[in-house]
Amino acid sequence: MITTNTKLITLLGYPLKQTFAPQMFNETFQKLNMDYLYFPTEIENDKLEAVVKGIRCMNFAGFNVTKPHKITIMKYLDELDELAEKIGSVNVVAIRDGKLKGYNTDGIGFAGGLAEEWGMVLSRNSFFIFGAGGASRALSSTLAYQGAKKLYIIDAFDEVSASLVKDINGRIRECAEFVAFDKAPIRQLLQKCNVLVNASGIGMAPHLGESPVHKKFLYKELFVYDITYNPPKTQLLVDAEEAGCRTMNGIGMAIHQGIKGFSIMTGMPEPTEIMREAMYRIIGKK
Protein backbone atom coordinates (compact mmCIF):
# COMPACT_ATOMS: atom_id res chain seq x y z
CA MET A 1 0.00 0.00 0.00
CA ILE A 2 1.30 3.44 -0.94
CA THR A 3 1.31 5.99 1.91
CA THR A 4 2.84 9.38 2.63
CA ASN A 5 5.87 7.48 3.98
CA THR A 6 6.49 5.54 0.76
CA LYS A 7 9.87 6.36 -0.75
CA LEU A 8 9.72 7.08 -4.47
CA ILE A 9 12.18 6.26 -7.25
CA THR A 10 11.53 7.03 -10.92
CA LEU A 11 13.18 6.45 -14.27
CA LEU A 12 13.52 9.56 -16.46
CA GLY A 13 13.80 9.06 -20.22
CA TYR A 14 12.03 8.93 -23.56
CA PRO A 15 10.69 6.57 -24.79
CA LEU A 16 10.29 4.08 -21.92
CA LYS A 17 7.88 1.44 -23.20
CA GLN A 18 10.76 -1.04 -23.49
CA THR A 19 11.99 -0.84 -19.88
CA PHE A 20 11.74 -3.72 -17.38
CA ALA A 21 13.28 -1.65 -14.55
CA PRO A 22 10.04 -0.83 -12.68
CA GLN A 23 9.07 -4.50 -12.49
CA MET A 24 12.57 -5.57 -11.44
CA PHE A 25 12.84 -2.94 -8.69
CA ASN A 26 9.29 -3.31 -7.39
CA GLU A 27 9.55 -7.10 -7.15
CA THR A 28 12.79 -6.63 -5.20
CA PHE A 29 11.19 -4.07 -2.84
CA GLN A 30 8.29 -6.43 -2.23
CA LYS A 31 10.61 -9.36 -1.54
CA LEU A 32 12.56 -7.28 0.99
CA ASN A 33 9.42 -5.72 2.56
CA MET A 34 10.61 -2.21 1.73
CA ASP A 35 8.14 0.69 1.53
CA TYR A 36 9.39 1.92 -1.87
CA LEU A 37 7.77 2.46 -5.27
CA TYR A 38 9.57 2.59 -8.63
CA PHE A 39 7.81 4.01 -11.71
CA PRO A 40 8.70 5.34 -15.19
CA THR A 41 8.41 9.01 -16.20
CA GLU A 42 8.54 9.75 -19.91
CA ILE A 43 9.85 13.27 -20.51
CA GLU A 44 11.60 15.08 -23.31
CA ASN A 45 14.55 17.43 -22.83
CA ASP A 46 12.57 20.66 -22.54
CA LYS A 47 10.76 19.35 -19.42
CA LEU A 48 13.76 17.83 -17.64
CA GLU A 49 14.64 20.82 -15.46
CA ALA A 50 11.04 21.25 -14.28
CA VAL A 51 10.72 17.56 -13.39
CA VAL A 52 13.96 17.62 -11.38
CA LYS A 53 12.71 20.66 -9.47
CA GLY A 54 9.52 18.75 -8.66
CA ILE A 55 11.45 15.69 -7.50
CA ARG A 56 13.36 17.86 -5.02
CA CYS A 57 10.05 18.74 -3.33
CA MET A 58 8.75 15.18 -2.99
CA ASN A 59 9.60 12.04 -1.02
CA PHE A 60 12.16 10.65 -3.47
CA ALA A 61 15.11 8.44 -2.55
CA GLY A 62 16.58 8.98 -6.02
CA PHE A 63 16.02 8.33 -9.69
CA ASN A 64 17.48 6.59 -12.71
CA VAL A 65 18.25 8.37 -15.97
CA THR A 66 18.28 6.92 -19.47
CA LYS A 67 18.26 8.10 -23.10
CA PRO A 68 18.31 10.94 -24.02
CA HIS A 69 19.05 12.65 -20.67
CA LYS A 70 22.24 11.06 -19.30
CA ILE A 71 24.44 14.01 -20.19
CA THR A 72 21.92 16.86 -19.90
CA ILE A 73 20.90 15.81 -16.37
CA MET A 74 24.34 16.68 -15.00
CA LYS A 75 23.72 20.44 -14.99
CA TYR A 76 20.71 20.02 -12.69
CA LEU A 77 22.58 18.08 -9.97
CA ASP A 78 24.38 19.34 -6.87
CA GLU A 79 27.40 17.05 -7.10
CA LEU A 80 28.88 14.17 -9.05
CA ASP A 81 30.61 10.97 -8.07
CA GLU A 82 34.23 10.92 -9.24
CA LEU A 83 33.61 8.19 -11.84
CA ALA A 84 30.51 9.93 -13.24
CA GLU A 85 32.47 13.17 -13.56
CA LYS A 86 35.27 11.37 -15.38
CA ILE A 87 32.87 9.59 -17.73
CA GLY A 88 30.74 12.69 -18.34
CA SER A 89 27.29 11.12 -17.97
CA VAL A 90 24.91 10.02 -15.19
CA ASN A 91 22.39 7.19 -14.95
CA VAL A 92 21.74 7.06 -11.18
CA VAL A 93 20.95 9.96 -8.83
CA ALA A 94 20.78 9.57 -5.05
CA ILE A 95 19.04 12.14 -2.84
CA ARG A 96 20.47 12.73 0.63
CA ASP A 97 19.54 15.71 2.81
CA GLY A 98 17.98 17.45 -0.17
CA LYS A 99 21.14 17.16 -2.29
CA LEU A 100 21.19 15.37 -5.66
CA LYS A 101 24.35 13.39 -6.37
CA GLY A 102 24.94 11.73 -9.74
CA TYR A 103 26.59 8.36 -10.37
CA ASN A 104 27.25 6.17 -13.38
CA THR A 105 26.80 2.40 -13.26
CA ASP A 106 26.59 1.80 -17.03
CA GLY A 107 30.24 0.85 -17.38
CA ILE A 108 30.10 -1.35 -14.28
CA GLY A 109 27.05 -3.14 -15.68
CA PHE A 110 28.62 -3.59 -19.11
CA ALA A 111 31.93 -4.98 -17.84
CA GLY A 112 30.17 -7.12 -15.23
CA GLY A 113 27.98 -8.74 -17.88
CA LEU A 114 30.94 -9.60 -20.10
CA ALA A 115 33.02 -11.00 -17.27
CA GLU A 116 30.22 -13.01 -15.64
CA GLU A 117 28.63 -14.52 -18.75
CA TRP A 118 31.65 -14.96 -21.03
CA GLY A 119 34.74 -14.63 -18.83
CA MET A 120 36.07 -12.00 -21.23
CA VAL A 121 39.38 -10.31 -20.41
CA LEU A 122 38.98 -6.77 -21.72
CA SER A 123 42.71 -6.13 -22.17
CA ARG A 124 42.93 -8.85 -24.83
CA ASN A 125 40.22 -7.42 -27.07
CA SER A 126 39.59 -4.59 -29.54
CA PHE A 127 36.09 -3.09 -29.78
CA PHE A 128 34.06 -1.46 -32.55
CA ILE A 129 31.35 0.66 -30.89
CA PHE A 130 28.23 2.07 -32.55
CA GLY A 131 26.89 5.07 -30.66
CA ALA A 132 28.56 7.81 -28.63
CA GLY A 133 25.76 8.92 -26.30
CA GLY A 134 25.56 8.58 -22.53
CA ALA A 135 25.63 4.77 -22.34
CA SER A 136 28.44 4.50 -24.88
CA ARG A 137 30.43 7.17 -23.07
CA ALA A 138 30.25 5.14 -19.87
CA LEU A 139 31.08 1.74 -21.34
CA SER A 140 33.79 3.12 -23.65
CA SER A 141 35.43 4.93 -20.75
CA THR A 142 35.27 1.76 -18.66
CA LEU A 143 36.84 -0.28 -21.46
CA ALA A 144 39.65 2.25 -21.76
CA TYR A 145 40.17 2.35 -18.00
CA GLN A 146 40.31 -1.44 -17.77
CA GLY A 147 42.87 -1.74 -20.56
CA ALA A 148 41.05 -2.62 -23.79
CA LYS A 149 43.53 -2.85 -26.68
CA LYS A 150 41.69 -0.53 -29.06
CA LEU A 151 38.34 1.27 -29.36
CA TYR A 152 36.84 2.35 -32.69
CA ILE A 153 33.88 4.69 -32.06
CA ILE A 154 31.26 5.77 -34.60
CA ASP A 155 28.05 7.79 -34.28
CA ALA A 156 25.53 9.34 -36.68
CA PHE A 157 26.76 12.69 -35.34
CA ASP A 158 30.49 12.91 -36.00
CA GLU A 159 31.02 15.75 -33.53
CA VAL A 160 29.65 13.57 -30.71
CA SER A 161 31.91 10.59 -31.44
CA ALA A 162 34.92 12.87 -32.02
CA SER A 163 34.32 14.52 -28.63
CA LEU A 164 34.10 11.14 -26.89
CA VAL A 165 37.32 9.92 -28.50
CA LYS A 166 39.10 13.11 -27.47
CA ASP A 167 37.89 12.77 -23.87
CA ILE A 168 38.94 9.12 -23.59
CA ASN A 169 42.38 9.70 -25.05
CA GLY A 170 42.92 12.82 -22.95
CA ARG A 171 41.40 11.81 -19.61
CA ILE A 172 41.98 8.07 -19.45
CA ARG A 173 44.33 6.47 -21.99
CA GLU A 174 45.32 6.81 -25.64
CA CYS A 175 43.38 3.90 -27.13
CA ALA A 176 40.32 5.33 -28.93
CA GLU A 177 39.97 6.16 -32.63
CA PHE A 178 37.31 8.33 -34.28
CA VAL A 179 35.41 6.76 -37.21
CA ALA A 180 33.60 9.16 -39.57
CA PHE A 181 29.98 8.09 -40.13
CA ASP A 182 29.71 8.67 -43.89
CA LYS A 183 33.17 7.38 -44.80
CA ALA A 184 33.58 4.45 -42.44
CA PRO A 185 35.33 1.38 -43.91
CA ILE A 186 33.14 -0.88 -41.76
CA ARG A 187 34.29 -4.21 -43.17
CA GLN A 188 38.00 -3.43 -42.77
CA LEU A 189 37.61 -2.05 -39.25
CA LEU A 190 35.48 -4.95 -38.03
CA GLN A 191 38.17 -7.33 -39.26
CA LYS A 192 40.55 -5.63 -36.80
CA CYS A 193 38.16 -6.13 -33.87
CA ASN A 194 37.11 -8.99 -31.62
CA VAL A 195 33.92 -7.37 -30.32
CA LEU A 196 31.14 -5.31 -31.94
CA VAL A 197 29.05 -3.26 -29.50
CA ASN A 198 25.75 -1.61 -30.37
CA ALA A 199 25.12 1.27 -27.95
CA SER A 200 23.22 3.38 -30.49
CA GLY A 201 19.64 2.43 -29.58
CA ILE A 202 19.04 1.18 -33.13
CA GLY A 203 17.06 -2.05 -32.83
CA MET A 204 14.84 -0.95 -29.95
CA ALA A 205 11.62 1.08 -30.24
CA PRO A 206 11.04 3.14 -32.34
CA HIS A 207 13.72 1.49 -34.52
CA LEU A 208 12.60 -2.14 -34.24
CA GLY A 209 13.82 -4.35 -37.06
CA GLU A 210 16.73 -2.04 -37.87
CA SER A 211 20.44 -2.69 -37.42
CA PRO A 212 23.42 -0.30 -37.31
CA VAL A 213 25.51 -2.60 -39.52
CA HIS A 214 24.72 -4.65 -42.62
CA LYS A 215 24.85 -8.38 -41.98
CA LYS A 216 27.31 -8.89 -44.86
CA PHE A 217 30.01 -7.28 -42.69
CA LEU A 218 29.63 -9.80 -39.84
CA TYR A 219 31.95 -12.81 -39.55
CA LYS A 220 31.75 -15.79 -37.22
CA GLU A 221 34.83 -14.95 -35.10
CA LEU A 222 33.23 -11.66 -34.06
CA PHE A 223 31.55 -11.34 -30.64
CA VAL A 224 28.42 -9.15 -30.98
CA TYR A 225 27.04 -7.34 -27.92
CA ASP A 226 23.84 -5.28 -28.19
CA ILE A 227 23.22 -3.41 -24.94
CA THR A 228 19.46 -3.36 -25.67
CA TYR A 229 17.44 -5.90 -23.64
CA ASN A 230 13.95 -5.22 -24.98
CA PRO A 231 13.54 -6.71 -27.46
CA PRO A 232 15.88 -9.41 -26.12
CA LYS A 233 16.97 -10.24 -29.67
CA THR A 234 17.45 -7.21 -31.92
CA GLN A 235 17.88 -7.39 -35.68
CA LEU A 236 21.65 -7.07 -35.17
CA LEU A 237 21.68 -10.14 -32.92
CA VAL A 238 19.50 -12.10 -35.34
CA ASP A 239 21.93 -11.28 -38.18
CA ALA A 240 24.93 -12.08 -35.97
CA GLU A 241 23.57 -15.49 -35.00
CA GLU A 242 22.96 -16.29 -38.67
CA ALA A 243 26.59 -15.36 -39.35
CA GLY A 244 27.74 -17.77 -36.63
CA CYS A 245 28.81 -15.09 -34.14
CA ARG A 246 28.63 -15.41 -30.38
CA THR A 247 26.09 -12.88 -29.13
CA MET A 248 24.94 -11.16 -25.98
CA ASN A 249 22.10 -8.76 -25.21
CA GLY A 250 21.85 -6.12 -22.49
CA ILE A 251 20.08 -8.21 -19.85
CA GLY A 252 23.25 -8.92 -17.88
CA MET A 253 24.22 -5.25 -18.08
CA ALA A 254 20.75 -4.18 -16.90
CA ILE A 255 20.90 -6.56 -13.93
CA HIS A 256 24.33 -5.35 -12.81
CA GLN A 257 23.26 -1.71 -13.25
CA GLY A 258 20.12 -2.32 -11.25
CA ILE A 259 21.94 -4.04 -8.39
CA LYS A 260 24.43 -1.19 -8.03
CA GLY A 261 21.79 1.51 -8.48
CA PHE A 262 19.54 -0.08 -5.85
CA SER A 263 22.31 0.16 -3.26
CA ILE A 264 23.23 3.73 -4.21
CA MET A 265 19.65 5.05 -4.02
CA THR A 266 18.43 3.11 -0.97
CA GLY A 267 21.65 2.83 1.04
CA MET A 268 20.96 -0.90 1.44
CA PRO A 269 23.25 -3.85 0.58
CA GLU A 270 23.21 -5.04 -3.02
CA PRO A 271 20.39 -7.63 -3.47
CA THR A 272 22.28 -9.56 -6.14
CA GLU A 273 20.38 -12.84 -6.25
CA ILE A 274 16.94 -11.34 -5.61
CA MET A 275 17.27 -8.81 -8.41
CA ARG A 276 18.75 -11.34 -10.85
CA GLU A 277 15.91 -13.78 -10.16
CA ALA A 278 13.35 -10.99 -10.58
CA MET A 279 14.74 -9.95 -13.97
CA TYR A 280 14.84 -13.48 -15.37
CA ARG A 281 11.32 -14.13 -14.08
CA ILE A 282 10.08 -10.95 -15.82
CA ILE A 283 11.82 -11.88 -19.07
CA GLY A 284 10.27 -15.33 -18.90
CA LYS A 285 6.81 -13.71 -18.89
CA LYS A 286 7.48 -11.75 -22.09
N, C-alpha and C positions, 0 to 999 in steps of 0.2 A: 504493500500500500504506500502511495506517495503522500508524504506529509510536508509540513514546513521545515522539517529537519533533514529531509532527503537531500543528499549531496548530488549535484548535477555535473555531468560531463557531456560535452557535445563534440561532434565532428564537423568542422567547417570546410566546405568545398563545393565544387560544382562541375559536373553532376555527381550525384551520390547514390543513384539507384543500384549500382553494382556492389556497394559495400556490405560486408558481413560483420563489420566491427561492432555495431550495436548489439547484435545477437550474441557475439562472442563475449563481450564485456558483461552484458546483463545476465547471461547464464552463469558467468563466474561470480558476479555479485550475489546472485541467488544461492549458489553453492556455498559461499562463504558467509551467508547471512549478513551481508553488508547493506546498509540503507543508502544505496546509490542508484542513480538512473543515468543511462547512456543513450543519447539520441542523435540523429543526424540533423544538420542545419544546412540546407542548400542556399548559398549566397554567391553573388558575383562580386567582383572587385570593388565596385562603387559603393557597396553596402558594408564592406568589411570593417571599417573604422567604427561605424555606428553599432554594429553587433558586438564588437569588443568592448565598447563603452557600456553596453547593456549588461554584458557578462560580469563586468566589474561590480555591478550593483546587485547581483543575485547570488544565490548560494551555490556557486560553482567551486569544485575542487580543481578543475582544469579543463583543457580541451585539446583535441587532436586537430591537426591541420593537414589538408591534402590539396591536390591540384585544384585551382591554379594559384593558391595563396601562400605557399611555403616560404617564398622570399618576401613578398609584400608584407606579411604579418609581422616581420621583424621590427618595423618602425613603430608598431603600436605596443610593444612590450617594454617592460621596465629594465630587464636585464637578460643576458644570454649566458648559457653554459659555455664553457671554453670550447668544447668540440663544435657546438652549433655556430659559434662565432667564426671558427676556423673554416667550417664547411660553407657558411653563408646561406643557410636555410634552416627552417624550424618545422617540426611535425608534431611536437608535444609541448604543451604549455602547462606549467603547474602554477597554482595560485596559493600563496602563503602570505598571510597578514596584508591582504589587499594588493600584493605585488605580483606581477605576471613575469615568470621566468621561462624562457624558451630553451628547448632541448632538441636534439636530433637523434632519432633511433633508427633512421632509414639504413644507414651504413652498417650498423650493428645487426639489424635484421637480415640484410643482404648477405653479409659475410657468414653469419650464423647459419643461414639456410644452406649455403654452399658447403660449409665444413661439416655440418651434421648429416646432410643427406648424401653427399658425394665424397666427403673426405678430401676436398680440393685444397691444395696448397697454393695460395694466391701468388707467391713469389715465383712459381714455375710457369705462370701462364700470362699470355697477352690477350687483351680484351678489345673487341670492337663494340662501341656503345652508341646506340641510337637514342637520341634525346639528351638535352642539356638543361632541363628544368630542375626543380627542387629535389626530386628523388634522385635523378642522375648526379646532381652535384654532390649529394651525400654519399652515394655508393662509389662514385668515381674517386672522391677524396679518400674514402676508406681504403679502396684498392691501392691508391698511391701510397698511403700511409703504411699499409701492411706489406708493401714491397712488390706489387705486381710488376712484371717485366716491362710492359708497354700498354698504353691506353690510346686507342684511336677514337675520337669523339666527333659525332656528326649530329646536326640538328637542322630543322627546316629554316631556322633563323641563324645565319652564319655568325652574327655578332654575339649571340648567346653562347654558342659552342666555343668561339674564339676567346670569350671572356672567361669561361670555365677552364679552358686549357691554360690560359695565362695565370689564373689563380692557383691551379694545382702545381704548375711548374715553379711558381714564385713562392708559394706559401709552404708547400709540402716537399716535393721532390721532382726533379726534371725527368718525367716519364710519359707525359701526355702530348699527343699530336693532334692538331686541328685538321679536320677533313671538311672541305667545302662541299655544300649540299649539291649544287648543280654539276660539279665536275668530279665527283667522287669515283675513283676506280674501285668500286665495291668488290668485284671478284678478286682483284689482286691483293687488296688489303685483307679480306677475309682469309685468304690463303696464308697470311702471316700470323693469323690469330688462332688461339685455341678455343676461345669463348666469344659468342655473340650475345650481347645483352640488349633487350628491348626495354628502354625506360621512357619511351616516347608517348605512351598512352594509345598508340595505334593498335587496334585489335579489341579494345574495350569500347563500350558505348560512349559516344555515338558513332564509333568507327568499327563496328562489328564486321567481321569478314574481310577486313583489310590487313595488310602486312607491310612493315617498313622496308622489307627487302624481297626481291623476286626469288622464288624458290629455285631458279636455275643457278643461283650463286651459292647455294648450300651444298656442303659435302659431308660425308658421313663421319669424318674425324672431328667435326666441329661440335662443341657443346653449346646448346642454345637455351638461354635463360630469359624468359619473359616475366617481368616482375608483376604483371597483371595476374589476379587470381579469380576474377569473375568477368568473362567466362574462364573456367579452369583450363580450357584448351583453346587458345587463340588461333587465328589463321596461320600465324608464324609457326606455332608449335605443331600444327597439323602438317604443314609443309616440311618442317624439320624432321618429323617422325617418318614421313614418306621418303626423305632423303637418307634415312638411316642414322640420323644424329641422336645423341643422348639429349634429353630435354628436361626442363624444370620450369614450373610456373611459380607465381609469387606467394603461394600458400605458406611455405616455410618462412619466408621473409615477413609476411603479415603476422604470423604467430609470434616470432621473435620480437617484432616491433611492439606488438600488443602486450607481451609479458613485461618488457622494459617500461613501456608507457604506463601500464597499470601501477607499477611500483613508484614511478616518478610522481604521478598525479595523486595517488592515495596515501603514499608514505608507508605502504604495507609491503611485506616480502613478496617476491616474484612468485606467482601461482603457476609455475611452469606446466605441470601435468594437467591441472584443471583447465587451463586455457587451451592447451593443445587438444585435449579431449573434446572441449566445447567446439572448437573450430572444425575438427574432423566430423563431429556429429552433425554440425550445420551443413557442411559440404555434402554429407551423405543424404541429406534431405532434398538437395537441389536436383 
